[in-house]
């Protein structure tokens, strides 16, 4: 015994310490408390993470905040989405909200059919408001054909749960349907019989209506299951394709938690040992956290009344939650229980009819028989009715034995009246029996049809599972095909990248060849200029010679001696001028080549004083005077290290007082390099040549 107590205490401690659902419940309660004290921002902050984790009730409450704009900006689209998440997990309030949104057109287009779908799901869980609203829809013909009988059925179900407005609407609707019948049959002696037969037909119609309702509920349940399966499979395929980790709700996520698996095994063992309290606590905790196996076991406990009061509504709720996660066994249990609950409800309705004489002769024994059938099928209120009737019948028998018997005359008269009534009742009973036999035949036919529906449902589920399996295989095949295509695309991209690199290399080669061609062209231009200058000089010399010859020929006639002397002197003078001009030209080019080389060396060695000595005091920079330019050049020379200057394609053009030097300058240092075309203009002062102007443009622009 002590060992069992220790195990129970250990399990309780583990639940309190490790169970994420307890933490969720605590956080959820804090959010609800904040909402109740109108601290909506805190409520929104607390409840939003819970909704993201898939907590259905939190999703519903977050949807309410978005719907009403409390604690957050109103957003009907988000509200609708959150209500759908919660409704698909079986939250009745969310199903009701969605139905109302579709009826009133709040955030969506008005759609009575959608509203009826959501109210059917809520009504299947026994929600009185949803049943009342469905009754109103059938009464008014909104989204469905107008049908007073179906409206009465839904109002009756809601009124049985204590919904006052449903009872009121039921009474009004019954009064409206009875009035025309009474007016047309006031003078008829068989009015009562006609009304009773009419009521029998109503009961038959009610049975058919309930059968249609069961079919609708089954279809909705199957559709919800299929949607759940499709969503789960879509989520799995998405995770396979994207290879990303996403939050999962349901059985798969709990399979990854060893503690939950251990708790589930403990609950199963407790159930086997008939320790229902422990099993109920563990199953409830795991079911609230989304474990489908725990939900189906909890539903079975409520269905059979193990450790709890038998409650079909609770059992249906848990079966629906498990079935929405794709548990086929839960769907089968759900369908069986819905059929069982529907049959029990039909039998209970017949018991009420015979007990109160509604549409049939009042017959307590027949009512007891129908109540007994309903109670055997698990309907608690049928058992309560049965107990009340049995106690009442026994009390009446005791009281009757104590009544003083009347006189013989009164007895005789009473017997005659009784015999008359018996004959009349016998006639009526024969009619009623015919109707009842027909009714029972119809009920048998309906049950047979239900069995056929079950069989078709099983086949549909099998076909659906096969279709899902085939769709999954096709999806995986498409994923593999996409993988192959992606690999092919990657290969093509790699080939394109290699081709691009090759093209870039060819482009660089073309650019290099272009630079070389430009350099060769510049050299050719420079050589052509030099050749042109040489030709001009030769032409000038020839002209001077011709002038001298003219002068000499003129003087030759005057003085022959002087002529010889003059010719000799002139020839010597001319030769000296020619030699001086040639020497001067050669000396100037050699001089500026030397100046240019010393200028470049001073720059490379960062000899600031020597470098600045090549510039005239009247030199100006592009935007500043000599002094500002001097400071900027000193800073630039100090900033660079390991300077290298290369001069190419040097061209020298000499005029009377200035010399223009053009060349390609290649500058390199540790932190910077460039190529450009530079032009230096030199001017001779009293002592030597100095730079008075300097221009530089990038090589590419020049090219």
C-alpha positions, 0 to 999 in steps of 0.5 A: 500500500505504501508503495502505491502511495509513493508512486502516486505522490511521485507521479503528482510531483512529476505532473506539477513540475514537468507538465507543460499543460499545467503551465498553459492552464496557469497562463491561460487563467492569468489571461482570463483574470486580466480580461475580467478586470478589463486589463485587455492589453495584458490579456492579449500579451498573455494569451497570444503565445498560448494561441500560437502553441495551438491551445484551442481555448486560447485561440478562441479568446484571442479571436474575441479580442481581435473581434471586439478590438480590445487590447489590440486593433480590431481585425475581423480577418484574424478573428475569423481565422482564430475562430476557425482554428479553435472550432476545428478542435471542437470549441463550441463557442468558436463554432457558434461565433463563426455561425453568427459571423456568417449569418450577420456578414461580420468580416465575411460575406453572408452565407447561411449554409456555412452558418448551418454547418458550424451550428450543426457541429456545435449542436452535435456536441449538445450545445443548446444555443446552437440547437435553438439557432438551428430551430430558428433557421428551419422556422424562418427558412434561412439557408434551408427549406422552411420546415416547422417539424425540424424547427420543433425538433431542434427547439425541443432538444434545446428546451430539454437543456433548459434554454428558456427562449427555445421553450418559448419559441417551441410553444409559439410554434406548436400553437401556430400549427394547431390553430388551423387544424382546430378551426377546420375540425371543430364540428368533427366528432373524430377530431381527437382521433384525427389529431392523434393520428396526425401526431403519430405522423409527426413522430414518424417525420421526427424520426426521419428528421433525426435520421437526416440529422444523424446523416448530416452529423456523420457527414460533417464528422467525416469531413472534419476528419478528412480536413484534419488528415489533409491538414496534417499530411500537408503540414508533414509534406511541407516540413519535408520540402522546406526542411524547417522545424515548425510547431506541431500539435497532436500525437506526433509532438507528444511521441517525441516527449518521453515523459508524456509516453510514460504518463500515458502508459501509467494511465493505461496501467491504472485503468487496467487496475481499475484505479479510475481516479488516477487514470482519469486525471492522467488522461485528462491532462494528456488529452488537454495537451492534444494527445489523440490516444488519451482523448479516445481513452477519455471518451471511452471512460465517459461513454461507459461511465468508468470512474465518472458519470456516464455522459455521451456529450463528453464522450462525443467531444473527446472522440471528435478531438481524437478523430480530427487528428486522423485517429480512425478508431476514434472516428468509428467510436464517434459514429457508433456513439452518435447512432447510439445516442440518436436511437436512445433519444428517439426511444426517450421521445416515444416514452415522453409521448406515451407518458403524456398522451402526446399524439398517442393514447396515454399508456404508462406501461408503454412509456416505461417500456420505451424509457427502459430501452432508452436507459439501456442505451445509456441515456441518464435522463431516461433512467431518471424518468423510469425511476419516477414513473415506477415510484409513482405507479407504486404509490398510486396502487397503495392509495387506491387500495385504501379508498372506500369502495363505492355503492353497488349502484355506483359500481354498476354504473361505473362498470358500464361507463368503463365498458363503453370507454373500453370499447371505444378505446379498443376501437381507437387502439386498433387504429393506433396499433395499426399506426404504431405497427407502421411506425415501428416498421418505419423505425425498423426501416430507418435503423436498417438504413442507418446500418447501410449508412454505417457500411457505406461510411466504412467503405467511404473511409477505406476509399478515403484512406486509399485516396489519401495514401495515393495522394501522398505517394503522388506528392512524394513523387512530385517532390522527388521530381522537383528535387531532380529538376532542382539538381538539373537547374543547379547544374545549368546554373553552375555551367552558366557561372563557368561560362560567365567567368570565361566571358569575363576573362575574355573581356579582360583580355579584350580590354588589355588588348585595347589598352595596348592598341591605344598605347601603340596608337599614342606612340604612333601619333607621337612619332608622327608629331616628331617626324612632322616637327623635323620636316618643318625644321628642315623646311625652315632651314631650306628657306633660310638657305634660299634667302641667303643664296638670293642675298649672295647672288645680289651682292656677287655682281658688286664685289667679287672679293667681298662676295667670296668673303660674304659667301664664306662668312654667310655659309659659316654663319648658316652652318653655325645656325643650323648646328645651333638649332639642331644642338638646341633641339637635341639638348632641349629634349635631353634636358626635359627628359632629365628634368622629368626623370628627376621629378619622378624620382623625387616623388618616388623617394618622397623628397618633398623639398626636391619635388616642390623645387620643380614647380614655379611660384606662380603655379596654381592647383585646380582649385587652390593657390600655390600655398594651399596646393603646396600643403595638400601635396606635402600631406599626400606625399606623407600619406602614401608609402612605397610609391612607384612612378612609371612614365610611358609614351613621353612626348615633348613639344617645344614652343618659343618660351614653354615646353609641353610634356605629355605622358602616361603615368602609372602610380602605385603605392601600398594603399592606392594605385591609378593610371592616367594621362598627365600634361606638364607645362614648363616655363623658363625663368632666369635660372632654369625651367619650372612647372607652371601648369599640371593636368591629369585625367584617368586613362579610360576617359582619355581612351 
